[in-house]
Amino acid sequence: MASAAAPAGAGPVPLSGARLGLVAFALALGTFMMVLDTTIANVSLPTIAGNLGVSSDNSTWIVTAFAVANGISVPLTGWLMRRFGVVRTFCTSLALFTLASFLCGIAWSLPSLIAFRVLQGAVSGPMMPGSQALLISVFPPEKRATALGIWSMTTLVAPIMGPILGGYISDNYHWSWIFLINVPFGIFTIAICWSNLKNRETPTAKVPIDTIGLVLLVLWVGCLQVMLDLGKNADWFNDPMIVALTVIAGVGFVAWLIWELTDANPIVDLSLFANRNFAIGNLAFCLGYAVFFANILLLPLWLQTQLGYTATWAGLVAAPSGIVAVLLTPLSARLSGKIDARILASVAFVAFAISYWMRSGYTTYAGFWDFVLPLLVQGVAMSTFFLAMLTISLDRIPPERLPSATGLSNFTRIVAGAFAASMITTAWDRREALHQGRLSEAIGNGTPYQMASEALMNLGLNATQAAAVITRQMVGQAYLLASTDLFRLSAWLSAALLIIVWFCRRPAANGAGPVAAD
């Protein structure tokens, strides 16, 4: 194990000039492709289901398969990189991801597509933490914030671009291109990264395989992801299968936690949580990301199901926030070395809270620009959120432990996002049912209903048609009220998370200290 813990100073010097720019672009592109594929298929499911001749319910396994496999493989990144080296693991992962993307694009049936999505999710696990660790290593220590800024830009823009690109491709081309577009970019990225980084491989060690830890990890993460993805359609705990999956996930997690904390060579290095900033920073990071992810799912869902927006236009509503984030992130990276990262994180949470609060004032008359304006404020939050939280979370993590730290950080964030996706859609439907019940009680068959019904019948509708129109309006109002409730709750949660950040200590200057854990 000694060789795996070689100090950063014993390795190659950081890159510079055009070579640094090219490698940084390629590493960022690798991250972008992986994150894009977590969301690009979501809006295309109806199109894929129709083309393959299956029901929409069955097509959700296309998303579930990727999420389960990816959720299992991400926390294994640290072990893989200690065993095979960071560069080799990242490039192999990228090559297999490109191959899996091609196979997804030529899939001939739903079972084959699900199988290839499992492969794609499994091999893509090391891509995000690997690119993050490599970006940090190729930049000089004093420019670490710049490296994290580049990485965070791709991570925050890709989830927004996914629905836009997926919707556009599904509306205008064959659905297979949502996967096939990865192939040329994957080949380009592999060529650049391997040719420039193969001589910068990190020391390796024959680390024993923690077989029991791996089996328990696969068990509880797999059950958890399937439970979260299928729970809503199965009416949650009214379904025996969901109950069984929850119990297995809970028991498996406890057993895995005990095993990993007591095993001499754990598959996942949980001792990283002994570092105060890593533990508290990741808590705030995960919760903040969960609220953010829930809202980037909720708004397009509402726009498409209730307000008549197409997938492309719903994506275009969110596009300006990504543009603002890309424009401001370089400035945030420059400020990061001069300003306490906790201040930048506070700016992010305040901007998030303002953005969500602005959305809580939506009415039935809201138009395109009414939706865009709060998202421009969200863009300001995005430009500082990822960078600040990464700076805090990775503070004082020794260089040789960065792959494990980035893998574990990404894993906890993925799990938080999965919880958020399930909770927000369930809460949205239940709040809608609550508001619809209250509206029905208020309207009933009394004067308001009679006046509306008579007005519609004067326009040529019969009594049945008038009742249907009134009911549709009532459902739309109920979903509006449910959405504004959840936006308001998100604002308060963001304000509360602002407090958690200040339990972290101030990160070391430039985030460069190798320095000891807490």
C-alpha positions, -999 to +999 in steps of 0.1 A: +000+000+000+029+023+004+033+028-033-003+039-037+002+066-011+031+083-029+031+120-024+019+142-052+053+159-054+069+126-065+047+125-096+049+145-129+048+182-128+014+199-137+007+206-174+008+241-189-002+261-219-022+247-249-016+211-237-032+218-204-062+235-221-067+205-245-065+179-217-088+199-194-113+202-223-112+165-229-116+156-193-145+180-190-161+165-221-158+130-206-177+142-175-203+160-197-211+128-217-216+107-186-238+133-168-257+140-200-266+103-203-282+103-168-310+127-181-310+126-219-331+095-221-358+107-197-378+128-221-373+103-249-390+074-231-424+077-249-407+078-283-385+048-275-414+029-261-435+035-292-407+026-315-399-006-297-436-015-293-436-016-255-456+003-228-444+035-213-443+018-178-419-008-191-397+018-208-388+034-174-364+004-169-342+022-195-336+049-168-337+026-138-311+002-153-285+029-158-292+045-124-288+011-105-256+001-123-240+035-120-250+038-083-232+006-076-200+013-096-193+049-085-183+041-049-159+014-063-138+041-080-113+045-052-105+008-051-102+005-088-079+035-091-057+022-063-055-011-080-051-001-116-041+036-116-062+067-121-054+072-158-058+036-168-091+033-149-105+065-164-095+058-200-108+022-198-141+034-183-144+060-211-137+034-238-162+009-224-188+037-220-183+047-257-188+010-267-219+007-245-233+039-260-229+024-295-246-008-284-275+012-269-279+031-302-282-002-322-304-020-296-331-040-314-355-046-285-363-033-250-345-062-232-313-056-253-315-018-246-319-024-209-289-048-209-267-023-227-279+005-204-268-017-174-234-021-191-233+017-198-241+026-162-217+000-147-186+011-167-193+048-164-189+048-126-152+060-126-157+087-152-169+116-130-146+111-100-118+101-124-120+133-144-123+153-112-091+137-098-072+141-130-082+177-135-069+185-100-036+167-107-029+183-141-034+219-128-008+235-105-019+237-068-026+274-070-050+268-098-070+240-082-101+263-080-099+267-118-098+229-122-128+225-100-146+253-118-141+235-151-154+203-137-184+219-120-194+238-152-198+205-171-215+188-141-242+215-137-248+222-174-252+186-185-284+178-165-300+209-181-288+201-216-299+165-214-337+172-217-331+198-244-309+176-265-330+145-258-362+163-267-348+178-299-334+145-311-366+126-303-387+153-320-366+155-352-344+124-355-344+087-345-341+081-308-309+060-312-289+092-318-292+102-281-267+074-275-248+074-308-237+110-304-214+098-276-193+077-300-173+104-319-168+125-288-158+094-268-132+084-293-118+120-294-117+122-256-099+088-252-073+098-278-065+131-261-065+118-225-044+086-232-018+103-254-012+131-229-017+113-196-004+077-200+030+087-187+014+103-156-001+071-142-004+071-104+013+044-083-007+011-080-009-016-054-024-051-053-052-042-030-072-072-019-108-075-031-133-069-003-157-096-017-182-094+011-183-056+011-188-056-027-217-081-025-234-061+003-229-029-017-245-044-048-273-057-027-284-026-008-277+000-036-294-022-062-325-026-040-325+010-030-323+023-066-350+000-078-373+009-049-368+046-055-374+043-093-404+021-092-420+031-059-442+059-072-459+038-099-463+009-074-480+031-048-450+029-025-454+008+007-488-005-004-469-028-027-453-059-010-423-058-035-415-022-025-417-031+012-394-061+006-369-040-014-368-014+014-362-039+041-334-056+021-318-022+013-320-011+050-306-043+065-280-046+037-269-010+043-264-015+080-245-048+074-223-031+048-216-001+070-205-024+099-184-045+076-167-016+059-158+001+092-142-030+106-126-046+075-088-041+070-092-034+033-127-020+027-140-016-008-152+019+001-130+041+024-156+054+049-128+067+071-128+098+049-158+110+069-135+115+099-125+147+081-149+173+094-151+193+062-156+161+041-185+150+063-203+182+069-195+196+034-209+165+017-240+166+039-247+202+027-236+193-008-260+163-010-290+181+005-284+212-017-280+191-048-312+171-039-332+203-037-317+216-070-322+182-088-358+180-076-366+214-090-349+208-124-372+178-126-404+195-113-405+226-135-402+207-169-426+181-157-452+208-148-446+226-181-451+195-202-480+178-185-501+209-175-491+239-196-486+223-231-449+228-235-430+204-257-399+186-244-378+210-265-394+242-252-394+229-216-357+224-220-352+259-235-369+274-205-340+261-184-312+268-209-305+304-198-296+293-163-269+270-178-256+299-199-254+322-169-236+295-149-211+289-177-204+327-180-200+332-142-181+301-132-147+313-144-152+344-122-162+323-093-131+301-098-109+332-097-126+345-066-124+311-049-087+315-042-093+349-025-126+345-008-136+320+019-154+291+001-181+292+028-190+327+017-194+315-019-215+286-008-237+311+012-241+331-020-252+300-038-278+290-012-292+325-010-295+327-048-312+293-048-336+304-021-345+336-040-349+316-073-373+291-057-392+318-038-397+337-071-412+305-086-436+302-057-454+332-071-463+317-104-499+321-116-519+306-145-510+336-166-472+330-163-455+330-197-421+319-211-401+348-196-418+345-162-403+310-160-369+321-173-363+350-149-361+329-117-338+304-136-314+333-144-311+338-107-306+300-103-277+303-128-259+326-104-263+300-077-251+272-099-219+291-108-207+291-072-225+261-056-205+232-071-172+249-069-176+261-033-190+228-020-162+208-038-136+232-023-150+226+012-155+189+008-121+181-005-103+204+019-072+188+034-077+155+016-043+140+009-037+137-029-034+099-028-069+097-013-086+121-038-099+093-061-116+076-031-129+110-018-143+121-052-159+087-058-175+087-024-187+123-028-202+115-062-219+084-049-236+102-020-248+129-044-262+104-068-281+087-040-294+121-028-306+128-064-324+095-066-342+102-034-351+137-046-365+125-079-388+100-062-399+123-034-406+154-056-429+135-080-448+118-052-451+150-032-463+168-063-491+143-070-502+142-033-503+180-030-523+181-062-548+156-047-551+177-016-557+210-034-581+194-058-601+181-029-602+215-014-612+232-047-640+206-052-653+214-017-652+251-024-669+249-058-691+219-053-724+223-072-731+257-058-732+291-073-695+293-086-700+260-104-734+270-118-721+303-131-691+287-148-713+260-163-738+284-176-711+306-192-696+276-210-730+263-222-737+298-236-706+292-257-721+261-272-710+233-248-734+208-234-736+201-196-712+171-198-686+191-218-689+221-195-683+198-164-652+184-181-638+218-188-644+229-152-628+198-139-598+202-162-593+238-150-596+227-114-569+200-120-546+226-136-551+250-106-544+221-082-511+213-099-502+250-099-508+252-062-489+219-056-459+233-076-458+266-058-460+248-024-429+227-033-411+258-047-418+276-014-405+246+006-374+244-015-367+281-008-369+275+030-347+244+027-320+263+008-321+290+035-317+263+062-287+247+044-269+280+046-265+274+083-249+239+078-221+253+057-208+274+086-202+244+107-173+236+083-139+251+090-124+276+065-107+256+037-070+260+033-057+286+008-063+275-028-076+242-015-041+229-021-031+217+013-023+179+012-024+181+047-039+159+073-074+149+079-092+160+110 
